Amino acid sequence: MGLGEFLQARRARLQPEDVDLPTFGERRRVAGLRREEVALLAGVSASYYTRLEQGQSTKASAAILDAIARALRLTGPEHEHLRELAAQRPRPLLQPSPEEVSPLTRDLMRTFDTVPALLLGRRTDVLAWNDLGHALLAGHLDRTAPDRPEDRPNLARLMFLDPHTRDLYADWPRKARAVVGNLRLVAGRHPQDALLASLVGELSIHSPEFSVLWSDHQVAPCEADSYELRHPLIGTLTVTQQILVPARSPEQSVVVVTTTQGSGSENALTLLGGLAHRGSTAI
């Protein structure tokens, strides 16, 4: 999760022609840009940038970080992630308490009675879901599991280790990348979170796909996006997953699943709602 690894991964994805640097037809022995090329683009010395990437310099100014972000063509979330990594200092991991759901957030969740909705904690633990959210995304799991902190499903774990969830997404690789990109962002903000570190370690050991994606250091928040689902009860449908952030719980997120009005997907979701109401959605 360190600064050096992030910088290495980001310069490896850029070629000299991407940043208007001449190569004169030379054979290059490194993937992407060299350290001295990034330093040139950022206006810092090569020795300073090398020390920064090797973790030997820990006091980079905001101006230098901004210059490096421009040199590496970082996105807004990546730029923010760079600042957070640069501000980190070695500290012991802390064992956080289980996340709680505030009464106001429970009130918000109750308003979603005709669309699937679930509440995620910062480590993608499922803190709550409504009947339709459970039926659409995890009907094979215990409906009451989020009520018990020790049994809560975890979206990242389901995405990489649960066959049902893998089969649910027609374009599983794209959804998997989105989950890892957001988890990277959270890891930069909470480097002392022992439970998050444990989750990353577990997935790295048990999922080669996760390990590859994690090593790429992609950083991106989960935003509104559409996915084709292949549901075992209602067939194929296209949904849009949108994120709402509760005002009193900014590290939690409500995922609301919608469909296009009048579409076959809306009809399929209505059918699933009827099944959920009758308790007939167990997979």
C-alpha positions as CSV (number, residue, x, y, z in Angstrom):
1,M,0.0,0.0,0.0
2,G,3.1,2.2,0.0
3,L,4.0,5.4,-1.9
4,G,6.9,3.8,-3.8
5,E,4.8,1.0,-5.2
6,F,2.1,3.3,-6.3
7,L,4.6,5.6,-8.1
8,Q,6.3,2.7,-9.8
9,A,2.9,1.3,-11.0
10,R,1.8,4.6,-12.4
11,R,5.0,5.4,-14.3
12,A,5.0,1.8,-15.7
13,R,1.7,2.5,-17.5
14,L,3.1,5.5,-19.4
15,Q,5.3,5.4,-22.5
16,P,7.6,8.3,-23.5
17,E,5.3,9.2,-26.5
18,D,2.4,9.6,-24.0
19,V,4.2,12.5,-22.4
20,D,5.9,13.9,-25.6
21,L,9.4,12.6,-24.7
22,P,11.7,11.6,-27.5
23,T,13.2,8.1,-27.5
24,F,15.5,8.3,-30.5
25,G,14.7,4.6,-31.4
26,E,16.6,3.3,-28.3
27,R,15.8,-0.1,-26.8
28,R,14.3,0.4,-23.4
29,R,14.9,-2.1,-20.6
30,V,12.1,-0.8,-18.3
31,A,8.3,-0.9,-18.7
32,G,7.0,2.7,-19.0
33,L,8.9,5.8,-18.0
34,R,12.3,5.8,-16.3
35,R,12.6,7.5,-12.9
36,E,14.8,10.3,-14.4
37,E,12.1,10.9,-17.0
38,V,9.4,11.4,-14.4
39,A,11.8,13.7,-12.5
40,L,12.4,15.8,-15.6
41,L,8.7,16.1,-16.3
42,A,8.0,17.1,-12.6
43,G,10.9,19.5,-12.4
44,V,12.7,17.8,-9.6
45,S,16.1,16.1,-9.4
46,A,16.4,12.5,-10.4
47,S,18.1,11.7,-7.1
48,Y,15.2,13.3,-5.1
49,Y,12.6,11.4,-7.1
50,T,14.5,8.1,-6.6
51,R,14.7,8.7,-2.9
52,L,10.9,9.4,-2.8
53,E,10.1,6.2,-4.7
54,Q,12.4,4.2,-2.4
55,G,10.8,5.6,0.7
56,Q,14.0,7.5,1.8
57,S,12.3,10.9,1.6
58,T,9.2,11.5,3.6
59,K,8.6,15.3,3.4
60,A,7.5,16.0,-0.1
61,S,5.7,19.3,-0.3
62,A,2.3,19.7,-1.8
63,A,3.8,21.6,-4.8
64,I,6.2,18.7,-5.6
65,L,3.4,16.1,-5.2
66,D,1.2,18.2,-7.6
67,A,4.1,18.3,-10.1
68,I,4.6,14.6,-9.9
69,A,0.8,14.0,-10.3
70,R,0.9,16.1,-13.5
71,A,4.0,14.3,-14.8
72,L,2.3,10.9,-14.3
73,R,-1.0,12.1,-15.7
74,L,-2.9,11.1,-12.5
75,T,-6.6,11.3,-12.3
76,G,-8.3,13.3,-9.6
77,P,-8.8,10.2,-7.3
78,E,-5.2,9.1,-8.0
79,H,-3.9,12.6,-7.1
80,E,-5.8,12.5,-3.8
81,H,-4.4,9.0,-3.2
82,L,-0.9,10.2,-3.8
83,R,-1.2,12.9,-1.2
84,E,-2.6,10.4,1.3
85,L,0.2,8.0,0.8
86,A,2.8,10.7,1.0
87,A,1.4,11.8,4.4
88,Q,1.5,8.4,5.9
89,R,4.0,7.6,8.6
90,P,4.9,4.1,10.0
91,R,2.4,3.3,12.7
92,P,1.0,0.0,14.2
93,L,-2.2,-1.4,12.9
94,L,-5.3,-0.8,14.9
95,Q,-8.2,-3.3,15.5
96,P,-11.3,-1.2,14.8
97,S,-14.7,-1.8,16.3
98,P,-17.4,-3.3,14.1
99,E,-19.2,-0.6,12.1
100,E,-22.6,0.4,13.3
101,V,-25.7,1.5,11.4
102,S,-27.1,4.8,12.7
103,P,-30.9,5.1,13.2
104,L,-31.0,7.8,10.6
105,T,-29.4,5.5,8.0
106,R,-31.9,2.7,8.9
107,D,-34.7,5.2,8.3
108,L,-33.1,6.0,4.9
109,M,-32.8,2.3,4.0
110,R,-36.5,1.8,4.8
111,T,-37.5,4.3,2.1
112,F,-36.2,1.9,-0.6
113,D,-39.0,-0.5,-0.8
114,T,-39.4,-0.9,-4.6
115,V,-35.7,-1.0,-5.6
116,P,-32.8,-3.1,-4.4
117,A,-30.6,-1.4,-1.8
118,L,-27.7,-2.4,0.4
119,L,-25.6,-0.5,2.9
120,L,-21.8,-1.0,2.7
121,G,-19.2,-0.2,5.3
122,R,-15.8,1.2,4.3
123,R,-14.3,-2.3,3.9
124,T,-17.3,-3.3,1.7
125,D,-18.9,-5.3,4.6
126,V,-22.7,-5.5,4.0
127,L,-24.2,-3.7,7.0
128,A,-27.8,-3.9,5.9
129,W,-29.9,-4.7,2.8
130,N,-33.5,-4.7,2.0
131,D,-35.4,-7.8,0.8
132,L,-35.0,-6.9,-2.9
133,G,-31.3,-6.1,-2.6
134,H,-30.7,-9.5,-0.9
135,A,-32.8,-11.3,-3.5
136,L,-31.0,-9.7,-6.4
137,L,-27.4,-9.9,-5.3
138,A,-27.1,-12.6,-2.6
139,G,-30.2,-14.7,-2.4
140,H,-28.1,-17.7,-1.6
141,L,-26.9,-16.1,1.7
142,D,-28.7,-15.8,5.0
143,R,-31.0,-12.8,4.9
144,T,-30.2,-11.9,8.5
145,A,-26.4,-12.2,8.2
146,P,-25.7,-8.4,8.2
147,D,-27.4,-8.0,11.6
148,R,-24.5,-10.0,13.1
149,P,-21.1,-8.3,12.8
150,E,-19.3,-11.6,12.9
151,D,-21.4,-13.0,10.0
152,R,-21.6,-10.0,7.8
153,P,-21.0,-10.8,4.1
154,N,-18.2,-8.8,2.5
155,L,-18.7,-7.6,-1.1
156,A,-15.0,-7.8,-2.1
157,R,-14.8,-11.3,-0.7
158,L,-18.0,-12.3,-2.5
159,M,-16.7,-10.8,-5.7
160,F,-13.5,-12.9,-5.8
161,L,-14.3,-16.0,-3.7
162,D,-18.0,-16.7,-4.2
163,P,-19.0,-18.6,-7.4
164,H,-22.6,-17.2,-7.3
165,T,-21.4,-13.6,-7.4
166,R,-18.9,-14.3,-10.1
167,D,-21.6,-15.9,-12.2
168,L,-24.0,-13.0,-11.5
169,Y,-22.0,-10.4,-13.4
170,A,-21.8,-11.0,-17.2
171,D,-18.7,-8.7,-17.3
172,W,-17.2,-9.9,-14.0
173,P,-13.7,-8.5,-14.8
174,R,-15.0,-5.0,-15.1
175,K,-16.9,-5.2,-11.8
176,A,-14.0,-6.8,-10.1
177,R,-11.7,-3.9,-11.2
178,A,-14.2,-1.4,-9.8
179,V,-14.2,-3.1,-6.4
180,V,-10.4,-3.3,-6.2
181,G,-10.0,0.3,-7.4
182,N,-12.3,1.6,-4.6
183,L,-10.7,-0.7,-2.0
184,R,-7.3,0.8,-2.9
185,L,-8.7,4.3,-2.3
186,V,-10.0,3.3,1.1
187,A,-6.6,1.6,2.0
188,G,-4.9,4.9,1.3
189,R,-7.2,6.7,3.7
190,H,-7.0,4.1,6.4
191,P,-3.5,2.6,6.5
192,Q,-3.8,1.5,10.1
193,D,-7.0,-0.5,9.7
194,A,-6.0,-4.1,10.7
195,L,-9.3,-5.6,9.4
196,L,-8.8,-4.0,6.0
197,A,-5.2,-5.3,5.9
198,S,-6.4,-8.7,6.8
199,L,-9.0,-8.7,4.1
200,V,-6.5,-7.7,1.5
201,G,-4.1,-10.4,2.7
202,E,-6.8,-13.0,2.5
203,L,-7.9,-12.1,-1.0
204,S,-4.3,-11.9,-2.2
205,I,-3.6,-15.4,-1.0
206,H,-6.9,-17.1,-2.2
207,S,-7.5,-15.2,-5.4
208,P,-4.9,-14.8,-8.1
209,E,-7.2,-12.3,-10.0
210,F,-7.3,-10.1,-6.9
211,S,-3.6,-10.3,-6.4
212,V,-2.9,-9.2,-10.0
213,L,-5.4,-6.3,-9.8
214,W,-4.2,-5.2,-6.4
215,S,-0.6,-5.1,-7.7
216,D,-1.6,-2.7,-10.5
217,H,-2.4,0.0,-7.9
218,Q,-5.5,1.2,-9.8
219,V,-7.4,3.8,-7.8
220,A,-10.9,4.8,-8.6
221,P,-14.1,5.5,-6.5
222,C,-17.2,3.4,-7.1
223,E,-19.6,5.6,-9.0
224,A,-22.8,5.1,-11.0
225,D,-22.3,2.3,-13.5
226,S,-24.4,-0.2,-15.4
227,Y,-24.0,-3.9,-15.4
228,E,-25.6,-6.9,-17.1
229,L,-26.7,-9.5,-14.5
230,R,-27.5,-13.1,-15.1
231,H,-29.8,-13.9,-12.2
232,P,-30.7,-17.6,-11.6
233,L,-34.4,-16.8,-11.0
234,I,-35.3,-13.9,-13.3
235,G,-32.7,-14.3,-16.1
236,T,-30.7,-11.6,-17.7
237,L,-31.3,-7.9,-16.9
238,T,-29.4,-4.6,-17.0
239,V,-29.1,-2.5,-13.9
240,T,-27.5,0.7,-12.8
241,Q,-25.8,0.7,-9.4
242,Q,-25.7,4.2,-7.9
243,I,-23.9,5.3,-4.7
244,L,-25.5,7.5,-2.0
245,V,-23.4,8.7,1.0
246,P,-25.3,9.1,4.3
247,A,-24.7,12.6,5.8
248,R,-24.0,11.2,9.3
249,S,-22.0,8.2,8.1
250,P,-19.7,9.5,5.3
251,E,-17.5,6.3,5.3
252,Q,-20.6,4.2,4.6
253,S,-22.4,4.0,1.3
254,V,-25.9,3.1,0.2
255,V,-25.9,1.2,-3.1
256,V,-29.2,1.7,-5.0
257,V,-30.0,-0.5,-8.0
258,T,-32.2,0.9,-10.7
259,T,-33.5,-0.1,-14.1
260,T,-34.7,1.8,-17.1
261,Q,-38.4,2.7,-16.9
262,G,-40.6,0.5,-19.1
263,S,-37.7,-1.9,-19.9
264,G,-37.7,-5.7,-19.7
265,S,-35.2,-5.3,-16.8
266,E,-37.7,-3.3,-14.8
267,N,-40.3,-6.0,-15.4
268,A,-37.8,-8.7,-14.2
269,L,-37.1,-6.7,-11.1
270,T,-40.8,-6.4,-10.4
271,L,-41.1,-10.1,-10.7
272,L,-38.2,-10.6,-8.3
273,G,-39.9,-8.2,-5.9
274,G,-43.0,-10.4,-5.9
275,L,-41.0,-13.5,-5.2
276,A,-39.1,-11.7,-2.4
277,H,-42.4,-10.6,-0.8
278,R,-43.6,-14.3,-0.8
279,G,-40.2,-15.5,0.5
280,S,-39.5,-17.5,-2.6
281,T,-36.0,-16.2,-3.6
282,A,-33.8,-18.7,-1.9
283,I,-31.2,-19.9,-4.4
